[in-house]
Amino acid sequence: MAAVLLAWWVSTALVLGLVWLGPTHRRETMIAATAVGLLGLVGVVVSGSLESFTGVWLGFGSALAVWAWHELAFLQGLVTGPWREACPPDARGWRRFRFATLAVIHHEVALTVTLVVLVALTWHAVNQVATVTFAVLWVMRLSAKLNLFFGVRNLSEDFIPEHLRYLKTFFRRSAASPLLLVSVVVGVVVTCWFASAALDASQTDVSRLSKTVCVTLFALAVLEHVFLALPLGDGALWRWVIRGPGARSS
């Protein structure tokens, strides 16, 4: 579990750090990230045939590399959506949802297509850790975005770079919506299911490690959702990263 936590923290810090280098470094960072992402795809294929500890960690790391590329491309403003302006002040209900969707639809489609590709690449693989890792990140990130739209107490808006500040107009600060409660409850249930499966003594050590990776990811995702409902943010984990040249002065 500690290794999963460390990998998640380091990869997130690295992506944020690259974004906050500023636009002058955008080309170099995206070239490097694309190379790492392509290596991640290769790692996904290779790990699928490795039913071993090495295969588990290779699959997990490869999925993180592919996910990091998408996060960096989004935060750099390269893969977002056709709508790049603030939400119209008079937009309400489904009209507001439509504008919010247009603001991020390219990113969502890219993530979904990538997930489909990973499923296809590992369809008959003995090791599914890479695909499950990406799927968990995809589901919980989509859930987080929907919760930000419908309303949460903690928006975690410090992480949004200046060129994406218009996205804040689609967030809503309010008491937690029913969706957040549903998200947390479902997340806890799935986490407990994976935890129970990981503790099953009849399985192999490799299978137990695979499920432990999954349960740790789900637990992290649930924790992030809990932070959305609290007046306290998780920004302290990353604030030291976003004080580079690209950060907005306060």
C-alpha positions as CSV (number, residue, x, y, z in Angstrom):
1,M,0.0,0.0,0.0
2,A,2.8,2.4,0.8
3,A,4.3,2.0,-2.7
4,V,0.9,2.8,-4.3
5,L,0.5,5.9,-2.1
6,L,4.0,7.0,-2.9
7,A,3.6,6.5,-6.7
8,W,0.3,8.4,-6.7
9,W,1.7,11.3,-4.7
10,V,4.9,11.5,-6.8
11,S,3.1,11.3,-10.2
12,T,0.6,13.9,-9.1
13,A,3.3,16.2,-7.9
14,L,5.3,15.7,-11.1
15,V,2.3,16.6,-13.3
16,L,1.5,19.7,-11.3
17,G,5.2,20.7,-11.2
18,L,5.5,20.5,-15.0
19,V,2.3,22.5,-15.5
20,W,3.5,25.2,-13.2
21,L,6.8,25.6,-15.0
22,G,4.7,27.9,-17.3
23,P,3.8,28.0,-21.0
24,T,7.4,28.6,-22.1
25,H,8.2,24.9,-21.2
26,R,4.9,23.5,-22.6
27,R,6.4,22.0,-25.8
28,E,9.3,20.3,-24.0
29,T,7.2,18.9,-21.2
30,M,4.6,17.5,-23.6
31,I,7.2,15.9,-25.8
32,A,8.8,14.2,-22.8
33,A,5.3,13.2,-21.4
34,T,4.3,11.8,-24.8
35,A,7.4,9.6,-24.8
36,V,6.7,8.4,-21.3
37,G,3.0,7.8,-22.2
38,L,4.0,5.7,-25.2
39,L,6.3,3.7,-23.0
40,G,3.4,3.2,-20.7
41,L,1.3,1.7,-23.4
42,V,4.2,-0.7,-24.2
43,G,4.4,-1.5,-20.5
44,V,0.6,-2.3,-20.4
45,V,1.0,-4.8,-23.2
46,V,4.1,-6.4,-21.7
47,S,2.7,-6.5,-18.1
48,G,-0.4,-8.3,-19.4
49,S,1.6,-11.5,-20.0
50,L,3.4,-11.4,-16.6
51,E,1.6,-13.1,-13.8
52,S,4.2,-12.0,-11.2
53,F,5.0,-9.3,-8.8
54,T,7.0,-7.6,-11.6
55,G,4.0,-7.7,-13.8
56,V,1.7,-6.2,-11.2
57,W,4.0,-3.2,-10.6
58,L,4.8,-2.8,-14.3
59,G,1.1,-2.7,-15.1
60,F,0.3,-0.3,-12.3
61,G,3.2,2.0,-13.2
62,S,2.4,1.9,-16.9
63,A,-1.2,2.8,-16.3
64,L,-0.1,5.8,-14.2
65,A,2.2,6.9,-17.0
66,V,-0.6,6.9,-19.5
67,W,-3.0,8.6,-17.1
68,A,-0.3,11.3,-16.3
69,W,-0.1,12.1,-20.0
70,H,-3.8,12.8,-20.1
71,E,-3.7,14.9,-16.9
72,L,-0.8,16.9,-18.2
73,A,-2.4,17.5,-21.6
74,F,-5.6,18.7,-19.9
75,L,-3.9,21.0,-17.4
76,Q,-1.7,22.4,-20.2
77,G,-4.9,23.3,-22.0
78,L,-4.1,21.1,-25.0
79,V,-6.9,18.6,-24.6
80,T,-10.0,20.2,-23.0
81,G,-13.0,21.1,-25.1
82,P,-14.4,23.5,-27.7
83,W,-15.8,25.9,-25.1
84,R,-13.0,27.9,-23.6
85,E,-14.8,30.7,-21.9
86,A,-16.6,31.2,-18.6
87,C,-20.0,29.8,-18.1
88,P,-22.6,32.4,-19.3
89,P,-24.1,34.0,-16.2
90,D,-27.7,33.2,-17.2
91,A,-27.0,29.5,-17.8
92,R,-29.0,27.3,-15.5
93,G,-29.8,23.6,-15.3
94,W,-29.2,21.5,-18.4
95,R,-27.9,24.6,-20.3
96,R,-25.2,25.0,-17.7
97,F,-24.4,21.3,-17.9
98,R,-24.1,21.6,-21.7
99,F,-21.6,24.4,-21.4
100,A,-19.6,22.5,-18.7
101,T,-19.6,19.4,-20.9
102,L,-18.3,21.3,-23.9
103,A,-15.5,22.7,-21.8
104,V,-14.0,19.3,-21.1
105,I,-15.5,16.9,-23.7
106,H,-12.3,16.3,-25.6
107,H,-10.6,15.3,-22.5
108,E,-13.4,12.9,-21.5
109,V,-13.5,11.4,-25.0
110,A,-9.7,10.9,-25.0
111,L,-9.8,9.2,-21.6
112,T,-12.7,6.9,-22.6
113,V,-11.0,5.9,-25.9
114,T,-7.8,5.2,-24.0
115,L,-9.7,2.9,-21.6
116,V,-11.3,1.1,-24.5
117,V,-7.8,0.6,-26.1
118,L,-6.4,-0.7,-22.8
119,V,-9.3,-3.2,-22.5
120,A,-8.7,-4.4,-26.0
121,L,-4.9,-4.7,-25.5
122,T,-5.4,-6.8,-22.3
123,W,-8.6,-8.6,-23.2
124,H,-7.1,-12.1,-22.8
125,A,-4.2,-11.1,-20.6
126,V,-3.5,-12.9,-17.4
127,N,-2.6,-9.7,-15.7
128,Q,-5.3,-7.0,-15.7
129,V,-3.8,-4.6,-13.2
130,A,-3.0,-1.9,-15.8
131,T,-6.6,-1.8,-17.2
132,V,-8.2,-1.9,-13.7
133,T,-5.9,0.9,-12.5
134,F,-6.8,3.1,-15.4
135,A,-10.5,2.2,-15.0
136,V,-10.5,3.1,-11.3
137,L,-8.9,6.5,-12.0
138,W,-11.3,7.1,-14.9
139,V,-14.5,6.3,-12.9
140,M,-13.5,8.3,-9.8
141,R,-12.2,11.3,-11.7
142,L,-15.5,11.5,-13.6
143,S,-17.3,11.2,-10.3
144,A,-15.2,14.0,-8.9
145,K,-15.9,16.3,-11.9
146,L,-19.7,15.7,-11.6
147,N,-19.6,16.5,-7.9
148,L,-17.7,19.7,-8.5
149,F,-20.4,20.7,-11.0
150,F,-23.4,19.9,-8.7
151,G,-21.8,21.4,-5.6
152,V,-19.2,20.6,-2.9
153,R,-17.7,22.6,0.0
154,N,-14.1,22.3,-1.0
155,L,-13.4,23.1,-4.7
156,S,-9.6,22.4,-4.6
157,E,-9.4,25.3,-7.1
158,D,-5.7,26.1,-6.3
159,F,-4.7,23.4,-8.7
160,I,-6.2,25.1,-11.8
161,P,-3.6,27.0,-13.8
162,E,-4.3,30.5,-15.0
163,H,-5.2,29.6,-18.6
164,L,-8.0,27.2,-17.3
165,R,-9.4,29.6,-14.7
166,Y,-12.7,29.8,-16.7
167,L,-13.4,26.2,-15.6
168,K,-14.0,27.5,-12.0
169,T,-17.2,29.1,-13.3
170,F,-18.6,25.7,-13.8
171,F,-17.9,24.7,-10.1
172,R,-20.4,25.2,-7.4
173,R,-19.5,25.8,-3.8
174,S,-22.3,24.6,-1.6
175,A,-23.3,21.9,0.9
176,A,-22.5,18.5,-0.5
177,S,-25.0,17.3,-3.0
178,P,-26.7,13.9,-2.7
179,L,-24.4,12.7,-5.5
180,L,-21.4,13.1,-3.2
181,L,-22.9,10.9,-0.5
182,V,-23.8,8.3,-3.2
183,S,-20.2,8.5,-4.6
184,V,-18.6,8.0,-1.1
185,V,-21.0,5.2,-0.1
186,V,-20.4,3.3,-3.4
187,G,-16.7,3.9,-3.2
188,V,-16.6,2.5,0.4
189,V,-18.6,-0.6,-0.6
190,V,-16.3,-1.3,-3.6
191,T,-13.2,-0.6,-1.4
192,C,-14.5,-3.1,1.2
193,W,-15.2,-5.7,-1.5
194,F,-11.6,-5.4,-2.9
195,A,-10.2,-5.5,0.6
196,S,-12.2,-8.7,1.4
197,A,-10.9,-10.2,-1.8
198,A,-7.3,-9.2,-1.0
199,L,-7.6,-10.9,2.4
200,D,-8.8,-14.2,0.9
201,A,-6.2,-16.8,2.0
202,S,-7.0,-19.1,-0.9
203,Q,-5.5,-16.9,-3.6
204,T,-1.9,-16.6,-4.7
205,D,0.4,-13.9,-3.5
206,V,0.4,-12.2,-6.9
207,S,-3.4,-12.1,-7.0
208,R,-3.4,-10.7,-3.5
209,L,-1.0,-7.9,-4.5
210,S,-3.1,-7.1,-7.5
211,K,-6.2,-6.6,-5.3
212,T,-4.2,-4.7,-2.7
213,V,-3.2,-2.2,-5.4
214,C,-6.9,-1.8,-6.5
215,V,-8.1,-1.4,-2.9
216,T,-5.5,1.3,-2.2
217,L,-6.5,3.2,-5.3
218,F,-10.2,3.0,-4.4
219,A,-9.4,4.1,-0.8
220,L,-7.5,7.1,-2.2
221,A,-10.3,8.0,-4.5
222,V,-12.8,7.8,-1.6
223,L,-10.6,10.0,0.5
224,E,-10.4,12.6,-2.2
225,H,-14.2,12.6,-2.4
226,V,-14.4,13.0,1.4
227,F,-12.1,16.1,1.1
228,L,-14.6,17.6,-1.3
229,A,-17.2,17.6,1.5
230,L,-14.9,19.2,4.2
231,P,-14.0,22.8,4.7
232,L,-10.4,21.7,4.9
233,G,-8.6,21.1,1.6
234,D,-6.0,18.6,0.6
235,G,-4.1,21.5,-1.0
236,A,-1.3,21.4,1.5
237,L,-0.1,18.2,-0.2
238,W,0.6,20.0,-3.4
239,R,0.9,23.7,-2.6
240,W,4.6,23.6,-2.5
241,V,4.5,22.3,-6.1
242,I,2.4,25.1,-7.6
243,R,4.5,28.1,-6.5
244,G,6.6,28.1,-9.7
245,P,6.6,30.7,-12.5
246,G,3.3,29.5,-13.8
247,A,1.4,30.0,-10.6
248,R,-0.9,32.9,-10.1
249,S,0.4,35.5,-7.7
250,S,-1.8,36.0,-4.6
